[in-house]
Amino acid sequence: MEALREIHEVHSNSITIHLPNQFAKQVEVIVLPVEDKPVTNHDDFWNGVDQIREELARSGRTFSDSAELIREDRGW
């Protein structure tokens, strides 16, 4: 699947979206307001993930990989 994400300043009730030449012939357009939150730093994101994984490991419990379970269920 191809995806195009652009953020535009809105000054009226319309916007123009320019697509790459070889983009799909039929598209779905969804317009959402941009949240006023800072962009997450890539390293900060993964550091947070690592902290959660460490907490789960310290619990002594075993947690399955849901993505792996989906693959098994669907025979991938």
C-alpha positions as CSV (number, residue, x, y, z in Angstrom):
1,M,0.0,0.0,0.0
2,E,1.2,3.4,-0.8
3,A,0.7,6.3,1.6
4,L,1.2,10.0,1.3
5,R,1.2,12.2,4.4
6,E,1.4,16.0,4.2
7,I,0.7,18.7,6.7
8,H,-0.7,22.0,5.4
9,E,-1.5,25.3,6.9
10,V,-5.2,26.0,6.3
11,H,-6.1,29.5,5.3
12,S,-9.5,28.8,3.6
13,N,-11.9,26.0,3.3
14,S,-10.0,24.1,0.6
15,I,-6.6,22.5,0.0
16,T,-4.8,21.1,-3.0
17,I,-2.9,17.8,-2.8
18,H,-0.3,17.0,-5.5
19,L,0.3,13.3,-6.0
20,P,3.4,11.7,-7.4
21,N,3.1,10.8,-11.1
22,Q,2.8,7.0,-10.6
23,F,0.5,7.2,-7.6
24,A,-2.7,5.0,-7.5
25,K,-5.6,6.1,-9.8
26,Q,-8.1,5.9,-7.0
27,V,-7.4,7.3,-3.4
28,E,-9.2,7.8,-0.1
29,V,-8.7,11.2,1.5
30,I,-9.0,11.7,5.2
31,V,-8.5,15.2,6.7
32,L,-7.6,15.4,10.4
33,P,-6.5,18.3,12.5
34,V,-2.8,18.1,13.6
35,E,-2.5,17.6,17.3
36,D,-0.5,20.3,19.1
37,K,2.0,17.9,20.6
38,P,5.8,17.7,19.9
39,V,7.0,15.2,17.4
40,T,8.3,12.1,19.2
41,N,12.0,11.7,18.9
42,H,12.7,8.2,17.4
43,D,15.2,7.3,20.1
44,D,12.9,8.5,22.9
45,F,10.2,6.3,21.5
46,W,12.3,3.2,21.5
47,N,13.7,4.0,24.9
48,G,10.2,4.1,26.2
49,V,9.5,0.7,24.6
50,D,12.6,-0.7,26.1
51,Q,11.6,0.5,29.6
52,I,8.2,-1.3,29.2
53,R,9.9,-4.5,28.1
54,E,12.3,-4.3,31.0
55,E,9.4,-3.9,33.5
56,L,7.6,-6.9,31.9
57,A,10.8,-9.0,32.2
58,R,11.2,-8.0,35.8
59,S,7.7,-9.3,36.6
60,G,8.9,-12.8,35.9
61,R,5.8,-13.6,33.8
62,T,6.0,-14.8,30.2
63,F,4.3,-12.6,27.5
64,S,3.6,-13.9,24.0
65,D,4.3,-11.9,20.9
66,S,0.8,-11.0,19.5
67,A,2.2,-10.4,16.0
68,E,3.7,-14.0,16.0
69,L,0.3,-15.4,17.3
70,I,-1.5,-13.6,14.4
71,R,1.0,-15.1,11.9
72,E,0.4,-18.6,13.3
73,D,-3.3,-18.2,13.3
74,R,-3.4,-17.1,9.7
75,G,-0.8,-19.6,8.5
76,W,1.8,-17.0,7.4
